[in-house]
Amino acid sequence: MNTAVVEIKNEVAYSFLRDLERINVLRVIKRDQAVPKSKQKLSDRFSGCLSPERSDELQHELSQMRNEWSRDTC
C-alpha cells in the first residue's frame, strides 16, 4: 500500500474521495494523522551538533557583529 498527499480544491472532489472510500478503493486520512509532529524540543534535537571550537568562533563573530551595530557611524 502507498500513501499520497492530495490537495482538495472543492467540495465535489472531497465527495468523490468519500465515494472511493465507500467502495474500498482508498482510505481518507486527515492531515494531522498523516504527518505526525515531532514532540522533541529543538534544543534537545540539535544539542552537540557543533564542536566546542566552532561554537566559540561563532560566539566571537556574534560579539563582533553586535559591536559593529552599536558603533556610531556618523
Secondary structure, DSSP 8 states (H G I E B T S, - for coil): ---------SHHHHHHHHHHHHTTS-----HHHHS----S-HHHHSTT-S-HHHHHHHHHHHHHHHHHHHS---
